[in-house]
Amino acid sequence: VLLVTSAGDFDIELWSREAPKACRNFVQLCMENYYNGTVFHRVIPGFIAQGGDPSGSGEGGESIYGKPFRDEFHTRLRFVRRGLVAMANAGPHDNGSQFFFTLGQTPELQNKHTIFGKVTGNTLYNLPRFEEGVIGK
């Protein structure tokens, strides 16, 4: 999936075997242009850049399933590097449309958020732009 943002493009490799519901949800929302015009409303340098809420408040968004879906944790997937893509949630099994990129190692998120992909190739070098304040849509 190629995600086009004001911070640059992000080529995302999805891990549908490990997180099928999260990947299906993300791809379908992308195909429906759900994320078009949305902002990364929460950026914490060295931690995460979060987006996917059409209201821009961090309080909105919904899944393609009509309700929040269950977490999909996989023992092989760990929050050990920059560029991981994971579902944002407000608690266990509360996944909707919001997602985030990791901007560093975030082991405290392990078994709290579903990792469903990673930023690949040279587009990984666009991630620091979030921390520099070049954020938005």
Buried (B, 14 or more C-beta within 10 A) or exposed (E): BEBEBEBBBBBBEBBBEBBEBBBBBBBEBBEEEBBEEBBBBBBBEEBBBBBBBBEBEBEBBBBBBEEBBEBBBEEEBBBEEBBBBBBBBEEEEBBBBBBBBBBBBBEEBEEBBBBBBBBEEEBBEBBBBBBEEEBEB
